[in-house]
Amino acid sequence: MHTLIVTAHPESGALTHAIARRIGEAITASDAANRVTHADLMAEGFDPRFNTQDQALFRGGGAAPADVAAEQARLESANTLVLVYPLYWWSFPALLKGWIDRVFTQGWAYQDGADGKVRKKLQWLRVHLVGIGGAGADMIERRGYGAAMKTQIDMGIFDYCGAPVLSSDLLLDADSGMADAHLRSATEIGRKIGTPTQ
């Protein structure tokens, strides 16, 4: 087993990174055979901008840029992906969205068929989503943001590629002294991910 935990936050001391570390520790504590690696897209300097090489690849006329190929190889070495991210405008930060735009390419993550059907190519990848937000659950519910995020992210990205989203957690009120509670939740999330039966 190999779990890849991906974060996209500009501050290394942020709650996002602490939650990611706590999840990783709990996975390893629950299943010592599960190798956990962390990808900090900000620290690694991943370029999220979709460029002409990416466009050529999308159109089927070019090879994957080296940085994209490296990320795809990193994902191929894992069977579980955990995304830990702050909510920016009820979605991913631009860096994480750009990582998905560039890495989850046609031909690798999915293939549009001539018959109009999509061939889902990531059925082997189990996905867990952990969003951290400053707003409260009442606002999320009242405005329908939770359902919108599930449609956009869980269905619009991962289901399109065939990667099952096994859990999708929102840790809210993060700006209101909930850090300790969220770290406890992160431990529980990691334990569930690390349970071999999941």
C-alpha distance (Angstrom), angle and dihedral (degrees) to the residues before:
residue distance angle dihedral
M1 . . .
H2 3.77 . .
T3 3.79 125.9 .
L4 3.80 122.1 -164.2
I5 3.81 114.5 -158.8
V6 3.81 113.6 -163.0
T7 3.80 123.9 -164.9
A8 3.79 132.4 -179.0
H9 3.79 111.9 -169.5
P10 3.82 126.2 126.6
E11 3.83 95.8 -139.5
S12 3.80 117.7 68.9
G13 3.82 91.0 -156.6
A14 3.80 94.2 53.0
L15 3.79 123.8 124.5
T16 3.82 87.6 -114.2
H17 3.81 91.1 66.0
A18 3.81 93.1 42.6
I19 3.81 89.9 53.0
A20 3.81 91.2 48.1
R21 3.81 91.1 51.2
R22 3.80 91.9 47.1
I23 3.82 91.1 50.7
G24 3.80 90.3 50.2
E25 3.81 92.6 49.0
A26 3.80 91.5 49.8
I27 3.82 92.5 48.7
T28 3.80 90.7 53.1
A29 3.81 92.3 44.5
S30 3.82 90.0 52.2
D31 3.80 95.9 44.1
A32 3.80 116.5 17.5
A33 3.81 89.9 -171.3
N34 3.82 90.7 61.1
R35 3.81 107.8 95.8
V36 3.81 111.3 -149.0
T37 3.80 123.9 -159.0
H38 3.79 127.9 -180.0
A39 3.79 126.5 -142.3
D40 3.80 113.6 -163.5
L41 3.79 100.9 -169.6
M42 3.80 93.3 -167.5
A43 3.81 95.2 50.6
E44 3.80 90.9 44.2
G45 3.80 92.0 51.8
F46 3.79 97.0 -126.8
D47 3.82 110.4 -176.5
P48 3.82 108.0 -133.1
R49 3.80 95.6 -172.2
F50 3.81 113.8 116.9
N51 3.81 103.5 -132.1
T52 3.82 139.9 -175.8
Q53 3.82 91.9 -83.8
D54 3.80 89.4 53.4
Q55 3.80 90.2 49.0
A56 3.81 91.4 50.3
L57 3.81 89.8 50.2
F58 3.81 90.7 49.8
R59 3.80 89.5 52.8
G60 3.80 91.3 49.6
G61 3.80 95.1 -112.6
G62 3.77 104.4 106.0
A63 3.76 147.7 37.9
A64 3.78 124.2 -99.2
P65 3.82 112.4 -88.7
A66 3.81 111.4 -106.5
D67 3.80 94.5 -107.1
V68 3.81 91.8 50.1
A69 3.81 92.2 47.4
A70 3.82 89.2 51.0
E71 3.83 91.4 52.3
Q72 3.80 91.6 47.3
A73 3.81 89.7 51.1
R74 3.79 89.8 49.8
L75 3.79 90.1 52.2
E76 3.80 92.0 46.2
S77 3.81 89.1 57.5
A78 3.82 89.8 58.2
N79 3.77 132.0 64.2
T80 3.81 95.9 -166.9
L81 3.80 127.0 51.5
V82 3.80 121.8 -165.9
L83 3.80 118.1 -171.5
V84 3.81 115.0 -162.7
Y85 3.79 113.1 -175.4
P86 3.79 145.6 149.0
L87 3.78 115.3 -109.8
Y88 3.79 110.3 -109.6
W89 3.80 111.9 -175.1
W90 3.82 90.6 -21.2
S91 3.77 94.8 -55.2
F92 3.79 143.1 59.0
P93 3.79 123.1 -46.0
A94 3.82 110.9 -99.1
L95 3.81 91.2 -105.2
L96 3.80 93.1 57.9
K97 3.80 93.1 41.4
G98 3.81 89.3 50.8
W99 3.81 90.1 50.0
I100 3.80 88.8 55.3
D101 3.82 92.3 43.3
R102 3.79 91.7 53.6
V103 3.82 102.5 33.4
F104 3.82 103.4 39.1
T105 3.78 91.5 64.7
Q106 3.74 133.1 169.1
G107 3.77 108.0 -94.8
W108 3.80 92.6 30.0
A109 3.82 106.7 45.7
Y110 3.80 97.7 20.7
Q111 3.78 140.0 -9.1
D112 3.77 125.6 -140.7
G113 3.78 107.7 -138.4
A114 3.78 127.3 -141.9
D115 3.80 86.7 -120.7
G116 3.81 90.2 60.7
K117 3.79 93.5 -106.5
V118 3.77 122.0 124.1
R119 3.80 119.0 -129.9
K120 3.80 106.8 -144.0
K121 3.81 108.4 -144.0
L122 3.82 104.6 178.0
Q123 3.80 100.1 66.9
W124 3.82 89.2 125.7
L125 3.82 93.7 60.9
R126 3.82 117.4 89.4
V127 3.80 112.6 -155.7
H128 3.81 132.5 -155.1
L129 3.81 121.2 -176.4
V130 3.79 125.0 -157.3
G131 3.80 116.0 -178.2
I132 3.80 121.4 -174.9
G133 3.79 117.1 -154.5
G134 3.77 138.0 178.4
A135 3.81 94.1 -146.3
G136 3.77 124.3 84.7
A137 3.79 128.5 -109.3
D138 3.81 90.9 -108.6
M139 3.81 91.4 63.0
I140 3.81 92.4 44.7
E141 3.79 90.4 51.8
R142 3.80 97.0 40.1
R143 3.78 93.9 52.5
G144 3.80 96.5 38.0
Y145 3.81 93.1 -120.8
G146 3.80 94.7 138.5
A147 3.79 92.9 56.0
A148 3.81 90.5 43.7
M149 3.81 91.7 52.9
K150 3.80 91.9 48.8
T151 3.80 89.7 51.4
Q152 3.79 93.8 46.6
I153 3.81 100.6 39.3
D154 3.81 110.4 20.3
M155 3.80 95.4 38.7
G156 3.80 104.7 18.8
I157 3.80 95.6 50.9
F158 3.77 113.2 16.3
D159 3.79 102.1 31.0
Y160 3.81 88.3 46.9
C161 3.82 87.4 59.9
G162 3.81 94.2 39.8
A163 3.82 95.2 -113.5
P164 3.82 107.6 139.7
V165 3.79 115.7 -131.2
L166 3.81 102.2 -140.1
S167 3.79 95.7 -178.9
S168 3.78 136.2 10.1
D169 3.80 115.0 -172.5
L170 3.79 130.9 -179.3
L171 3.80 115.8 -159.1
L172 3.79 101.8 -162.3
D173 3.81 139.3 -175.7
A174 3.81 86.5 41.3
D175 3.81 90.6 154.0
S176 3.81 92.2 55.6
G177 3.80 104.3 69.3
M178 3.79 96.8 -80.7
A179 3.83 95.9 126.9
D180 3.81 95.8 109.1
A181 3.78 92.5 47.2
H182 3.80 90.8 48.4
L183 3.79 91.7 50.5
R184 3.82 88.8 52.7
S185 3.81 88.6 49.2
A186 3.81 89.0 49.9
T187 3.79 90.0 55.8
E188 3.80 90.1 52.3
I189 3.81 91.9 46.8
G190 3.81 89.8 51.0
R191 3.81 91.9 48.8
K192 3.79 90.8 52.8
I193 3.80 92.2 47.7
G194 3.80 90.3 47.3
T195 3.78 93.9 51.4
P196 3.82 103.9 108.9
T197 3.82 93.1 -142.4
Q198 3.83 92.3 62.9
